[in-house]
Amino acid sequence: MDIFVNPDTSRLLNRISRFFIEEGSTAYLVGGFVRDTLLGRATDDIDIAVDGDAMVAAERAARTLGGRYVPLDTENGVGRVVLPGGWNVDFATLQGSIEQDLTRRDFTINAMAIELDSDISILLNPDRLIDPCSGRDDLRRRVVRAVGDTCFSDDAVRLMRAVRIAAELDFEIDTGTETLARQSSRLITTVPGERIREELLRLLALPGAGRRLAYLDELGVLTSLIPELAPAKGVDQPTVHVWDVFDHSIQTVTAVEYLLRESPLDYAGDDVLAQVPWTAELEQHFDRDVSSGSTRRAMLKLAALLHDIAKPATKTVDDNGRARFLGHPVDGAATAAAVMERLRFSNREIKLVELLVTYHLRPTQMSNEGLPSRRAIYRYFRDTGEAGIDILFLCLADHLATRGPSLDSDGWREHTEITKYVLTEHFEEERLSVPSKLIDGHDIMEAFGLTPGRAVGALLEAVRETQAAGEITTREQAMRFVGQLLADRKDSQRKEK
């Protein structure tokens, strides 16, 4: 297995190598860069182990290489050099000899190194590979294997990292490592929320994240990480549901990936997917960043996992023996927010998922029969704001994960037609969500002798809604409409007396 490096990377490595030679220091390429290069995978991140103070070396390298120095971990001596072109070069202080340092790492495929002692040619000699844990053999076997029995007790975030790396590389986790992970699963509770968030987002960004979440559950990690999900196991739902609440939640993530054109769905094919609207505009929407490291795609998957999290607590059974979950969207939004706060998600991420969970049933409530009215669509986007498009797709995924293999073609066609209609109206007629202003509060107060307050705001909202429905289009009509509302209100008050 040869190590091929593209010319741009080779030139950068030559510069880094010359820097260490001039500094009189010993340094090594290590970790994921060596692994990915062996696999022929492109990577913009370079990890270097330094025999000496890595943070000092990183600061000097930043000046020499024309980059920016960022201290990452002062306690463990880790610094980063951010270079033009998107390169991140991380410098870490060696723990003992290079062989000792590698045997303290997480997985064998990350425990390989090459000494930076001369020019790096385009084809690096594989005999220079330092591989005390047989990582190259595990690359050939396509397995993720722990370096030692203390892998997870040394750093429990590796429980998630093992699954994420296996997903990224399409590898399997070694059976011994899998057993060790099951035995260590509770340790995930000791990991700071910030690190959990980072690994969870990287997992959710991958196609097939739903299957990997299910695997995390098999290992005992998922419900240790989010114990609020545990009560959902075994909670039966009405007969229209194929799965219990927990499995339905996992299946909803998988259905989201299917709708986003990331992964196939076992029980639905191209004919089902063809009915779901998909445009370049929608693809760009879901690719947009939400916060540092997260996209709308990832947040939609997280909301899918958490959307029914309050069902166990809200379950009742009526006189006919039917299970009911009244209020679960609102209660679920509060629970989801608490989970995300614990895992140190940003306020913007939390707000988006709260909206998704709160309104995940709303698209099915816009119309009792046929297509929703323009007024209903206006109210929908007024209430859901920036999450309106995402909720439409969550609702579709919820539908798929409810019926599963028993999906009714007529019911699905009706649901997708409503979704398509709402999206078309939203994109083509922006005034449905943000109508041009016909009048403002000053107009109302001056014309009708009102003072500032909620009453004026309520009148303006009534004008916007009626305008969105196409019932008024001019300033004069808006003023007459407000006058009629005030007259009706006075009549109602007189009748009450």
C-alpha positions in Angstrom: 0.0 0.0 0.0 1.8 3.1 -1.3 1.3 6.6 0.0 0.4 9.0 -2.7 0.3 12.8 -2.1 -0.9 15.3 -4.6 1.5 18.0 -5.7 0.0 20.9 -3.6 0.1 18.8 -0.5 3.6 17.6 -1.3 4.8 21.2 -1.6 3.2 22.1 1.7 4.8 19.1 3.5 8.2 20.0 2.0 7.9 23.5 3.5 6.8 22.1 6.9 9.7 19.5 6.8 12.2 22.2 6.0 10.9 24.3 8.9 11.6 21.5 11.4 15.0 20.8 9.9 15.9 24.4 10.3 14.5 24.4 13.8 16.6 21.3 14.6 13.4 19.5 15.9 12.1 16.1 15.2 8.5 15.9 14.0 6.1 13.3 12.5 3.1 13.2 10.3 0.5 11.3 12.3 -3.1 10.2 12.7 -5.9 10.9 10.2 -3.8 12.5 7.6 -1.6 9.4 7.2 -4.7 7.1 7.3 -6.6 9.1 4.7 -3.5 9.4 2.4 -3.0 5.7 2.6 -6.6 5.3 1.5 -6.3 7.8 -1.3 -8.8 10.2 0.4 -8.3 13.9 0.1 -7.9 15.8 3.4 -7.2 19.4 4.3 -6.2 18.6 7.9 -2.6 17.7 8.8 -1.6 16.4 12.2 2.0 16.7 13.4 3.6 15.3 16.5 6.5 17.3 17.8 9.4 16.2 20.0 9.3 19.4 22.1 6.9 22.2 22.9 4.4 22.0 20.1 2.7 25.3 20.9 6.0 27.2 20.5 6.7 25.3 17.3 3.2 26.1 15.9 3.6 29.8 16.7 6.9 29.9 14.9 5.6 27.9 12.0 2.7 30.2 11.6 5.1 33.1 11.1 7.4 31.1 8.7 4.6 29.7 6.6 2.4 32.8 6.5 -0.4 31.4 8.5 -2.3 32.2 11.7 -1.6 30.6 15.0 -4.5 29.4 17.2 -3.8 27.7 20.6 -6.1 24.7 21.0 -5.2 23.0 24.2 -2.6 24.6 26.4 -2.8 21.9 29.0 -1.8 19.1 26.6 0.3 21.3 24.3 -1.7 21.5 21.1 -1.6 24.4 18.7 -3.0 25.0 15.2 -1.7 26.8 12.2 -4.4 28.0 9.8 -2.9 28.4 6.3 -4.3 30.0 3.1 -6.2 27.6 0.9 -8.1 26.1 3.8 -5.3 24.0 5.4 -5.3 23.4 9.1 -2.1 22.0 10.5 -2.3 20.8 14.1 0.9 20.5 16.3 0.8 18.3 19.3 3.5 17.5 21.8 4.9 14.0 21.7 4.1 11.8 24.7 7.3 9.9 25.1 8.8 8.3 22.0 6.8 8.2 18.7 6.0 4.5 19.3 4.8 5.2 22.8 2.8 8.2 21.6 1.1 6.1 18.9 0.2 3.3 21.3 -1.7 5.9 23.4 -4.0 6.8 20.5 -7.5 5.7 19.9 -7.7 3.3 16.9 -4.9 1.4 15.1 -5.7 3.1 11.7 -5.0 6.4 13.4 -1.8 5.2 15.1 0.6 5.5 12.2 3.3 8.1 11.5 6.0 9.2 9.1 9.0 11.2 10.2 9.4 14.6 8.7 13.2 14.4 8.2 13.7 15.2 4.5 11.8 16.3 1.4 8.5 14.6 0.9 8.3 13.2 -2.6 5.0 12.7 -4.4 5.4 9.0 -3.7 6.4 8.3 -0.2 8.1 5.0 0.6 5.8 2.9 2.6 8.8 1.4 4.4 9.1 4.7 6.2 5.7 4.1 7.9 5.9 3.8 11.7 3.1 1.4 12.5 3.5 -0.3 15.9 -0.2 -1.3 16.1 -0.6 -2.8 12.7 -2.9 -0.1 11.5 -2.0 -0.7 7.8 -3.3 -4.3 8.1 -6.5 -3.0 9.6 -6.9 -0.5 6.7 -6.6 -3.5 4.4 -9.2 -5.4 6.5 -11.4 -2.3 6.6 -11.9 -2.4 10.3 -11.8 0.1 13.2 -9.9 -1.5 16.0 -9.1 0.0 19.4 -5.4 0.3 20.2 -5.9 -1.1 23.7 -8.3 -2.1 26.4 -8.2 1.4 27.9 -9.2 3.1 24.6 -12.7 4.2 25.8 -11.9 4.7 29.5 -9.0 7.0 28.5 -11.4 9.2 26.4 -15.1 8.2 26.2 -15.8 10.4 23.2 -14.1 7.7 21.3 -17.3 5.7 21.7 -19.0 8.0 19.2 -15.8 8.6 17.2 -15.5 4.8 16.4 -19.0 4.8 14.9 -18.4 8.0 13.0 -15.1 6.9 11.5 -16.6 3.6 10.5 -19.4 5.5 8.8 -17.0 7.9 7.0 -14.8 5.1 5.7 -17.5 2.5 5.2 -15.6 0.2 7.6 -16.8 -2.2 10.2 -15.9 -2.0 13.9 -13.8 -4.9 15.1 -15.8 -7.4 17.2 -13.4 -7.0 20.2 -13.7 -3.2 20.0 -17.5 -3.5 19.7 -17.6 -5.6 22.9 -15.4 -3.1 24.7 -17.6 -0.3 23.6 -20.7 -2.0 25.0 -18.9 -2.5 28.3 -17.9 1.1 28.4 -21.1 2.8 27.0 -22.0 4.5 30.2 -18.7 6.5 30.2 -20.2 8.7 27.5 -21.9 10.6 30.3 -18.5 11.9 31.4 -17.7 13.7 28.2 -18.2 17.5 28.0 -21.2 18.6 25.9 -19.1 20.6 23.5 -17.2 17.4 22.4 -20.4 15.4 22.1 -21.9 18.1 19.9 -19.0 18.0 17.6 -19.0 14.3 17.1 -22.8 14.1 16.8 -22.8 16.8 14.1 -20.1 15.0 12.2 -22.2 11.8 12.3 -25.4 13.6 11.3 -23.7 15.2 8.4 -23.1 11.7 6.9 -25.5 9.8 4.6 -26.8 6.8 6.6 -26.7 8.6 9.9 -30.0 6.9 10.9 -28.5 3.5 10.7 -25.5 4.7 12.7 -27.7 6.1 15.4 -29.4 2.7 15.6 -26.0 1.1 15.9 -25.0 3.6 18.7 -28.2 2.4 20.5 -27.1 -1.3 20.0 -23.9 -0.4 21.7 -25.8 1.3 24.6 -24.4 4.7 23.8 -27.4 6.6 22.4 -29.6 6.4 25.5 -26.7 6.9 27.8 -26.0 10.1 25.8 -29.7 11.1 25.6 -31.5 9.3 28.4 -34.7 11.1 27.6 -35.0 8.8 24.6 -35.0 5.6 26.7 -38.7 5.8 27.9 -39.7 5.7 24.2 -38.6 2.1 23.9 -41.6 -0.3 23.8 -44.2 2.5 23.8 -46.9 1.3 21.4 -48.7 3.7 19.1 -52.1 3.5 17.3 -52.4 0.7 14.7 -51.5 3.0 11.8 -47.9 3.0 13.2 -45.6 0.2 12.3 -42.9 0.9 15.0 -43.0 1.8 18.6 -42.0 5.4 19.5 -38.3 4.8 19.8 -37.9 2.8 16.6 -40.2 5.3 14.8 -37.9 8.1 15.8 -34.8 6.3 14.3 -36.9 5.5 11.2 -37.8 9.2 10.9 -34.1 10.1 10.6 -33.7 7.5 7.9 -36.7 8.8 6.1 -35.3 12.4 6.3 -32.2 11.2 4.6 -34.3 9.5 1.9 -36.2 12.7 1.2 -33.0 14.7 1.1 -31.7 12.4 -1.6 -28.9 11.0 0.7 -29.8 7.4 1.2 -32.3 4.8 0.0 -35.2 3.6 2.1 -35.9 -0.1 2.4 -39.6 0.1 2.0 -39.9 3.0 -0.6 -38.4 3.3 -4.0 -38.0 5.9 -6.7 -41.7 6.1 -7.5 -42.4 7.3 -3.9 -39.5 9.7 -3.9 -40.4 11.1 -7.4 -43.6 12.6 -5.8 -41.6 14.7 -3.4 -40.6 18.2 -4.6 -36.9 18.7 -5.0 -35.1 21.7 -6.7 -31.7 23.3 -6.6 -33.3 26.0 -4.4 -34.3 23.3 -1.8 -31.0 21.6 -1.9 -29.2 24.9 -1.3 -31.7 25.6 1.6 -30.7 22.4 3.4 -27.0 22.9 2.7 -27.0 26.3 4.5 -25.0 26.6 7.7 -27.0 27.1 10.9 -24.1 27.6 13.3 -20.4 26.5 13.6 -20.2 23.0 12.2 -23.9 22.5 11.6 -26.2 22.7 8.6 -30.0 22.6 8.1 -29.6 19.0 7.0 -28.0 18.0 10.3 -30.5 19.9 12.3 -33.4 18.3 10.5 -32.0 14.9 11.3 -31.6 15.8 14.9 -35.2 17.1 15.1 -36.4 13.9 13.5 -34.7 11.9 16.3 -36.2 14.1 19.0 -39.6 15.0 17.5 -41.6 12.4 19.6 -39.4 12.5 22.7 -42.4 13.6 24.9 -44.8 10.9 23.7 -44.1 8.5 26.6 -44.9 11.2 29.2 -48.0 12.4 27.4 -49.5 9.0 26.5 -53.1 8.4 27.6 -55.6 5.7 26.4 -59.2 6.8 25.7 -62.4 4.8 26.3 -62.1 3.1 23.0 -58.6 1.9 23.9 -56.9 4.2 21.5 -53.5 5.7 22.5 -53.4 9.5 22.5 -50.3 11.8 22.9 -52.0 15.2 23.5 -49.5 18.1 23.8 -46.4 16.0 22.9 -45.1 18.5 20.2 -44.9 21.4 22.7 -43.6 19.3 25.6 -41.2 17.6 23.2 -39.8 21.0 22.0 -39.0 21.9 25.7 -37.3 18.5 26.2 -35.4 18.7 23.0 -34.2 22.2 24.0 -33.0 20.9 27.3 -31.1 18.1 25.6 -29.4 20.5 23.2 -28.5 22.9 26.0 -26.8 20.1 27.9 -24.9 19.2 24.7 -23.9 22.9 24.2 -25.7 23.5 21.0 -25.9 27.2 20.0 -29.1 29.2 20.7 -29.8 29.4 16.9 -29.6 25.6 16.6 -31.8 25.1 19.6 -34.4 27.6 18.4 -34.6 25.9 15.0 -35.1 22.4 16.5 -37.7 23.8 18.9 -39.7 25.1 16.0 -39.4 21.8 14.1 -40.6 19.7 17.0 -43.3 22.2 18.1 -44.9 22.4 14.6 -44.0 18.9 13.1 -47.8 18.1 12.8 -48.8 21.5 11.5 -48.6 20.7 7.8 -51.3 18.1 8.1 -53.5 20.6 9.9 -53.5 23.3 7.3 -56.5 21.9 5.4 -59.3 19.6 6.3 -59.9 18.7 2.7 -58.1 19.6 -0.5 -55.3 22.2 -0.8 -54.8 24.7 2.0 -56.1 28.3 1.5 -53.7 31.2 1.0 -54.7 32.4 4.4 -53.7 29.1 6.0 -50.3 29.1 4.2 -49.7 32.7 5.4 -50.5 31.7 9.0 -48.2 28.6 8.6 -45.1 30.6 7.6 -46.0 33.4 10.0 -45.8 30.9 12.9 -43.0 28.7 11.7 -40.7 31.4 10.3 -37.4 30.2 9.0 -38.3 26.6 9.9 -41.3 26.4 7.6 -39.7 24.5 4.7 -37.8 22.1 7.0 -41.1 21.3 8.9 -42.7 20.3 5.6 -40.0 17.7 5.1 -40.0 16.5 8.7 -43.8 16.0 8.4 -43.3 13.9 5.2 -40.6 11.9 6.9 -42.9 11.4 9.9 -45.6 10.1 7.5 -43.2 7.6 5.9 -41.8 6.4 9.3 -45.4 5.9 10.6 -46.7 3.7 7.7 -43.4 2.1 6.8 -43.9 -0.9 4.4 -47.7 -0.3 4.7 -47.5 3.1 3.0 -50.8 4.0 1.3 -50.1 5.4 -2.2 -53.2 7.6 -2.2 -52.4 9.1 1.2 -48.8 9.7 0.2 -49.8 11.4 -3.0 -52.2 13.7 -1.2 -49.5 14.6 1.3 -46.9 15.3 -1.3 -49.3 17.4 -3.4 -50.1 19.6 -0.4 -46.3 20.0 0.3 -45.6 20.8 -3.4 -48.4 23.4 -3.5 -47.3 25.1 -0.3 -43.7 25.3 -1.4 -44.7 26.6 -4.8 -46.9 29.3 -3.3 -44.1 30.2 -0.8 -41.3 30.5 -3.4 -43.3 32.1 -6.2 -45.3 34.5 -4.1 -43.1 36.0 -1.4 -45.9 38.2 -0.3 -47.5 35.1 1.4 -44.8 35.1 4.0 -43.7 38.8 3.9 -46.5 40.9 2.3 -45.6 44.4 1.2 -46.8 46.9 3.9 -50.0 48.7 3.0 -50.4 50.6 6.2 -48.5 50.9 9.5 -49.4 51.5 13.1 -49.2 55.3 12.8 -51.8 55.2 10.0 -54.2 53.3 12.2 -53.7 55.4 15.3 -54.1 58.7 13.4 -57.2 57.6 11.5 -59.0 56.0 14.4 -57.7 57.8 17.4 -56.0 54.8 19.0 -53.0 54.8 21.3 -50.0 52.5 21.0 -50.5 49.0 22.3 -51.3 45.4 21.5 -54.6 46.3 19.9 -52.8 48.2 17.2 -50.5 45.2 16.6 -53.4 42.8 16.4 -55.1 45.0 13.8 -51.9 45.2 11.7 -51.6 41.4 11.8 -55.2 41.0 10.7 -54.4 43.3 7.8 -51.4 41.3 6.8 -53.3 38.0 6.9 -56.2 39.3 4.9 -53.7 40.8 2.4 -51.9 37.4 2.1 -55.3 35.8 1.4 -55.7 38.2 -1.6 -58.8 39.9 -0.1 -57.3 43.4 0.1 -54.6 44.9 -2.2 -54.6 48.6 -1.6 -54.1 51.1 1.2 -57.7 52.2 1.0 -59.0 48.7 1.3 -56.8 48.1 4.3 -58.1 51.2 6.1 -61.7 50.2 5.4 -61.0 46.7 6.7 -59.6 48.1 9.9 -62.6 50.4 10.3 -64.9 47.4 9.9 -63.0 45.4 12.4 -63.3 48.2 15.0 -67.0 48.7 14.2 -67.6 44.9 14.7 -65.8 45.0 17.9 -68.0 47.8 19.2 -71.1 46.0 18.2 -69.9 42.9 20.0 -69.2 44.9 23.2 -72.7 46.5 23.1 -74.4 43.1 22.8 -72.4 41.7 25.7 -73.8 44.5 27.9 
